[in-house]
């Protein structure tokens, strides 16, 4: 997975969880806020991020999901 210049994995920040560079805002907070119904503009204001930061968070999560292997559970 390519960590962009906007996403940082640093053990000293949030125990190494991915955050937006220059902030302590976790990628999961950005994506979760959007999933919860916030608009890009609301996320920008709430966390003082740029549109490019938000898109980098979405791209990071998309790449992570793309690398995962999913196996259907057997029918019960």
Backbone torsions as a table, in degrees:
resi	resn	phi	psi	omega
1	UNK	NA	130.3	-179.9
2	UNK	-85.0	116.6	174.0
3	UNK	-81.4	119.6	-176.8
4	UNK	-73.3	173.3	177.6
5	UNK	-71.4	-4.2	179.2
6	UNK	-104.0	-13.4	-179.3
7	UNK	-113.4	132.5	-176.5
8	UNK	-122.7	138.1	171.4
9	UNK	-116.8	102.7	-175.8
10	UNK	-131.3	120.3	-178.6
11	UNK	-56.9	-20.8	-179.3
12	UNK	-84.0	-9.2	-179.3
13	UNK	-120.7	118.1	178.6
14	UNK	50.4	41.6	176.0
15	UNK	56.6	31.1	176.7
16	UNK	85.4	4.1	177.1
17	UNK	-72.3	150.3	-177.7
18	UNK	-65.4	130.7	178.3
19	UNK	-130.3	164.1	174.8
20	UNK	-74.8	129.8	-177.9
21	UNK	-53.2	137.0	177.8
22	UNK	80.1	3.8	179.7
23	UNK	-135.2	178.2	170.6
24	UNK	-113.3	23.1	-177.9
25	UNK	-86.2	113.4	179.1
26	UNK	-68.2	147.1	175.7
27	UNK	-56.0	-39.1	-179.0
28	UNK	-63.2	-31.6	177.5
29	UNK	-67.8	-42.1	179.4
30	UNK	-63.5	-52.3	-177.4
31	UNK	-65.7	-41.5	178.6
32	UNK	-63.2	-37.3	177.8
33	UNK	-64.8	-42.6	177.3
34	UNK	-65.2	-43.1	179.4
35	UNK	-63.9	-30.0	179.7
36	UNK	-79.8	-3.3	175.2
37	UNK	112.5	-4.9	177.7
38	UNK	-69.8	147.6	176.1
39	UNK	-85.2	166.9	175.0
40	UNK	-54.8	-44.1	-177.2
41	UNK	-62.7	-40.7	178.7
42	UNK	-65.7	-41.7	178.6
43	UNK	-64.6	-41.4	177.6
44	UNK	-57.2	-48.8	-178.5
45	UNK	-67.5	-45.2	-174.9
46	UNK	-63.5	-39.7	-173.6
47	UNK	-114.4	6.4	179.3
48	UNK	54.9	54.4	-179.4
49	UNK	-117.0	162.8	174.3
50	UNK	-95.8	165.4	175.8
51	UNK	-59.7	-38.8	179.1
52	UNK	-63.9	-35.1	176.0
53	UNK	-63.0	-44.9	-178.7
54	UNK	-64.6	-44.2	178.8
55	UNK	-64.2	-36.6	177.8
56	UNK	-63.7	-39.3	178.1
57	UNK	-63.1	-44.1	178.6
58	UNK	-64.5	-42.1	179.1
59	UNK	-63.5	-41.2	179.4
60	UNK	-59.9	-47.7	-179.1
61	UNK	-66.8	-38.1	178.3
62	UNK	-63.2	-43.2	178.6
63	UNK	-65.2	-38.9	178.5
64	UNK	-63.3	-46.2	179.1
65	UNK	-65.1	-35.1	-179.5
66	UNK	-66.3	-27.8	-178.1
67	UNK	-84.4	-13.8	-177.2
68	UNK	-78.4	152.4	172.9
69	UNK	-103.9	129.3	-179.5
70	UNK	-113.8	133.9	-177.9
71	UNK	-126.4	122.6	180.0
72	UNK	-64.7	144.2	176.3
73	UNK	-78.9	145.5	178.0
74	UNK	-63.3	146.6	178.8
75	UNK	-66.2	141.0	-178.3
76	UNK	-82.3	NA	NA
